[in-house]
């Protein structure tokens, strides 16, 4: 049996009357990238803070790397790395000074520290910036520095809270390559995001909405088991068509993508393309074909946001 | 070992940040410098040249000589001249002058009969001799001004008639130790050390923890193995040096500009100052763990600063305050430091002489550090 790094049971946290995370069950194996996919305010950050010991759960418990929380989180802190959503290093210190500070806090000796920092500067392509103040760097550069700092003490479990929220696609691609390298070195990573393409890169992921976990599994699994078929309709007059279709109970969602309308039809309809063709509005010569499901379809079906 | 390393890490970080923060760095030097000049030159308890009005109803040679004699004391300066008492009173109300001297038309008769002139006892009734020469109307709302003019009440008038002053034997002999010339700077400059340290030390540290929270650094710090007490110590140590630099500036300049003697041993001075800096810094840290923003921290600093200036004995003698105020003053570190540093600097007291105050400062510092460390939670909830 594979080693469980995180095991949460009924993890709940409320702030006053609002329930930020509602009885979250979670199980994360060693050596994977586990994604938290969900819109802003769905409880991703709160869940992470509970798993790092920064927040005390209102109810439930979580075992992280063998440490039971709520409990003494201090010994856990040497084993985990946490990259916060907002840049939390010092803007008035240079890249090297920031890394030195973190290294000293983790008690890394002077020689090992220099070696490790040089290594990280090279890996994260920060050599050019080593004497530059962190506050004057671009968003992507800053996130690379934050990742370097979070991994400096070689944590077994890494929490990344929306690490690429304000980063260009190219930097994002490189960022993910780094993450796979880290996993290759034996780390386990928990990453939150609201980008579908990022979520697709995860080994496993959980979809959160309003503090509730709607689905979890591998991206492929989720796409196969989502219980809808995807049909794309090409042609004109798509706006009116969309309004028509969305009122049908069998249609879960309809969204326009350029000249195409992407329709999610419940799998209670056996032949969705035939079924759509029979629909009164579609008697003209519009092209209708089945499409491969995407993670966005999974997200839309599982979060129930399609009726908006 | 690791603990020490973490304290050092925070200390170095604070120093680097401080070095880059030009404004704060400038304040470290400019606050003591400017405040020393301001207070050193501005605060004088011996009052001179109070603007007063003159109403001379007699307008004789004698009355003019009387005015000259009063002017020679330098206590007052006659800036206005009026013909009636009502006008003079209006001038006081509209604060053009602080007092008015009314010289009655029969001033010559009053003078020759006055006991203050000392021309022997004139053959007159008691009523006649006991009549004062002239009359002061004083704006008594400021007791210091009033006291200065009341001091003129028994002014000898013998000079008026070119007679040698009758040397009277005083009831008491008074020897003024430590400040024989009665210069107020001597008392103010050492006290200023306390006021400036209270201000800067509490201000710097009260912002220290809050700033990390405001800038989002705290979330990173609390996921590291750093302990609260290590964070606290690493944050206050750089400011201890800053405090010592400020003390050196104030006392050094005070010595150069105002000739304030430094009679005490430097080690005693170092000791009591270090204790006070420690106490102020730990108070700042406690504030820092209560305040939610830097603005709140600043407000709380002012809340402590005001009584530290007014109740600590810096401006008004501790002994003159009512008992309740004395209790409040006893809580403030500044009160104990005022006594301590004046003792060391002016009276060459040793730490043993002022041990009560020194021990109190030490206790305050330790209690403050413990409270701040306990209040500081490595959690967000």
Interface residues (C-beta under 8 A of the other chain):
Chain A: X49 X52 X53 X54 X55 X56 X73 X74 X77 X78 X80 X81 X82 X84 X86 X87 X88 X89 X90 X91 X92 X93 X97 X100 X101 X102 X104 X105 X106 X107 X149
Chain B: X2 X5 X6 X8 X9 X10 X12 X13 X16 X17 X20 X21 X215 X216 X217 X218 X219 X220 X221 X222 X223 X224 X225 X226 X378 X379 X380 X381
